Amino acid sequence: MLSSITSDLKKSINKAGIGSQIQAYQICEYWTSTISDIFSKEVAEKSQAIKYKNGTLTVAVLSSVFAQEFKFKEEEIKKEINKKVRYDAVRKIRFEL
C-alpha cells in the first residue's frame, strides 16, 4: 500500500514537471546539514546553498577563507550529500562570495 502511494506520488511529481525543482531544493537543504556534520553549525551558518543545476551546486560563502576550507573538503562534502540523496547528483561545487 505504502509503495503504491509512493509510486503514485513520484508519477504525479514527474507529470507536473516539478521533479527537478524538488531535487534541487533537497540538495540545497542537504548542504547545511552536511557542513554542520563535517565542520560545525557555526561554520555552516557562514554559507548558503543557493542553486543546484546540472550536477553543480552553487554555494554563497561569507569569505574566501570559508570557500578555501570547503574546497579542501569538497570530495568529502560531495560524497556525503550524494549519500543523502542516494545517487551521484552533485559532481561539482562552485563557491561565490
N, C-alpha and C positions, 0 to 999 in steps of 0.2 A: 504494500500500500504506500509506504513512505517513498520507495524508489519510484513509484508511478507518479507521485506528486512532484518529486524532484525532477524527473524526466519531463513532465508537462511544463514545469516552471522554466526549465532550460529552453525548451522549444518555444515557449511564449516570449522569452527574453530575446532569443535569436530572431524570431519572427518580427518583433518590434524594432529590431535593429539597434538595440542598446547594449548588446553583449560586450562590445569593445569599450564602451564608456564605463560599464560596471567593472570590467577588468582593470582599466586604468585607475579608477578610484581605489580599488582594493590594493593595488600595487603601491600607490602613493601612501595609503594608510599603513601598509607594512613597513615603510621606510622608518617611521618614528619608533615603532616597537623594536625593529631590528637594531637601530642605532642605540636605543636605550639598553638593549641586551649586550651589545658589543662594547659600548663606551659607558654612558650613564644617561639618566634622564636629563640632567643639566646640559650635557653636550647635545643631546637630541633636540633640545629647545632652541639651539643655535642654528637649526636648519629646518627646511620645509620642502618636502617633495611637491613640486608644482605641476609636473606634467609627465605622462608616460605615452610614448608613441613609437611604434615600430621597433620595439626592443630596447629603446633608450629611455632611461629615467632621468629627468631633469630635476636638479635639486638646487634650491636657493640656499646660500650659506651666508652667515654673518660676516665672515672674514676669510682671507686667503689661508690663514692658519688652519681653520677648520676644514677648508677644502683640501688642503695638503694631507691632513690627518685621515680624512675619509678616503682620499686617493690611495694612501698606503694600504688601507684595509678593503679596497674596492672588491677584490676577488671574494673575500670572506662575506662582505655585505651582499653581493650578488647571490652567492651560494645560499645564504640564509633567507633572503627574500624569495628566491626561486623554490626553496624547500617549503615555504609557507604557501606559495601559490600552487605548488605541486607540479611544476614544469619549468623549463628554462625560458622564462618570459623576459627577464632583464639580462641583456647582453652587454650593455654599456651604461655607465652613469656619467652624466655631464653635470658639472658644478658651475653655478652662476653666482656672482657677488651681487 
